[in-house]
Amino acid sequence: MPNLDDIMKMAQGLQDDMAKAQASLDAIEVEGAAGGGLVTVRATAKGRVLGVALDPSLLNAADREMLEDLIVAAFNDAKVKADTVGQAEMQKMTAGLPLPPGFKLPGM
């Protein structure tokens, strides 16, 4: 059974690893899409939006409402993908750690 010093060292190491993992999430890109790819949103796995691309066919004032809906849908798609990638990366970081079943680390 590990002593308190060993547990504290493990916790500090885990905290350092978690900080590195969080930083690496900002380097992983995902792309959300809507309208069959007419609207795309690029974001990081941390959720930072990098860009929005609109198909030129959507740039018609009469279709403004549809375009707005597609942009929202693409953002939401990118967010779901960012969350999925982020969770997978964090699980890689915690694989093999002696954590109790169901234990969630902050940020996961």
C-alpha positions as CSV (number, residue, x, y, z in Angstrom):
1,M,0.0,0.0,0.0
2,P,1.5,3.4,-1.0
3,N,2.3,5.8,1.8
4,L,1.0,9.4,1.9
5,D,4.2,10.8,0.3
6,D,3.8,8.4,-2.6
7,I,0.1,9.4,-3.0
8,M,1.0,13.1,-3.0
9,K,3.7,12.5,-5.7
10,M,1.2,10.6,-7.8
11,A,-1.4,13.4,-7.4
12,Q,1.2,16.0,-8.4
13,G,2.2,14.0,-11.4
14,L,-1.4,13.5,-12.4
15,Q,-2.0,17.2,-12.0
16,D,0.9,18.0,-14.3
17,D,-0.2,15.4,-16.8
18,M,-3.8,16.8,-16.8
19,A,-2.4,20.3,-17.4
20,K,-0.4,19.0,-20.4
21,A,-3.5,17.1,-21.7
22,Q,-5.7,20.2,-21.5
23,A,-3.1,22.3,-23.4
24,S,-2.8,19.6,-26.1
25,L,-6.6,19.6,-26.6
26,D,-6.2,23.1,-28.0
27,A,-4.0,21.8,-30.8
28,I,-6.4,19.1,-31.9
29,E,-8.9,20.3,-34.6
30,V,-12.4,19.0,-35.4
31,E,-14.8,20.1,-38.0
32,G,-18.6,20.4,-37.6
33,A,-20.8,20.5,-40.7
34,A,-24.4,21.2,-41.5
35,G,-26.6,21.3,-44.6
36,G,-24.6,18.5,-46.2
37,G,-21.3,20.4,-45.8
38,L,-22.7,23.8,-47.0
39,V,-21.6,25.2,-43.7
40,T,-18.6,24.0,-41.8
41,V,-17.1,25.1,-38.5
42,R,-13.5,24.3,-37.5
43,A,-12.8,24.2,-33.7
44,T,-10.3,22.8,-31.3
45,A,-11.0,19.8,-29.1
46,K,-11.0,22.4,-26.2
47,G,-14.0,24.1,-27.9
48,R,-12.2,27.2,-29.4
49,V,-13.7,28.1,-32.8
50,L,-11.1,28.6,-35.5
51,G,-13.2,29.4,-38.5
52,V,-16.5,29.2,-40.4
53,A,-16.8,28.4,-44.1
54,L,-20.0,29.0,-46.1
55,D,-20.8,27.7,-49.5
56,P,-21.3,30.6,-51.9
57,S,-24.7,29.3,-52.9
58,L,-25.9,30.2,-49.4
59,L,-25.1,33.9,-49.8
60,N,-28.6,35.0,-50.8
61,A,-30.5,37.4,-48.6
62,A,-33.7,35.4,-49.1
63,D,-32.1,32.4,-47.4
64,R,-30.7,34.3,-44.4
65,E,-32.8,32.4,-41.9
66,M,-31.8,29.0,-43.3
67,L,-28.2,30.1,-43.2
68,E,-28.4,31.2,-39.6
69,D,-29.9,27.8,-38.7
70,L,-27.1,26.0,-40.6
71,I,-24.4,28.0,-38.8
72,V,-25.9,27.1,-35.4
73,A,-26.2,23.4,-36.4
74,A,-22.5,23.4,-37.6
75,F,-21.4,25.0,-34.3
76,N,-23.3,22.4,-32.3
77,D,-21.8,19.6,-34.5
78,A,-18.3,20.9,-33.9
79,K,-18.9,21.2,-30.1
80,V,-20.1,17.5,-29.9
81,K,-17.0,16.4,-31.8
82,A,-14.7,18.5,-29.7
83,D,-16.3,17.1,-26.5
84,T,-15.9,13.5,-27.9
85,V,-12.2,14.0,-28.8
86,G,-11.5,15.8,-25.6
87,Q,-13.0,13.0,-23.5
88,A,-11.1,10.4,-25.4
89,E,-7.8,12.2,-25.0
90,M,-8.4,12.6,-21.2
91,Q,-9.2,8.9,-20.9
92,K,-5.9,8.1,-22.5
93,M,-4.1,10.2,-19.9
94,T,-5.9,8.5,-17.0
95,A,-5.6,4.9,-18.4
96,G,-3.9,2.7,-15.9
97,L,-4.2,5.1,-13.0
98,P,-5.5,3.4,-9.8
99,L,-8.7,5.4,-9.6
100,P,-11.9,4.0,-8.1
101,P,-14.6,3.0,-10.5
102,G,-16.8,6.0,-11.6
103,F,-14.3,8.5,-10.3
104,K,-14.2,11.6,-12.5
105,L,-11.2,14.0,-12.6
106,P,-11.9,17.7,-12.8
107,G,-12.3,18.8,-16.4
108,M,-13.5,15.4,-17.6
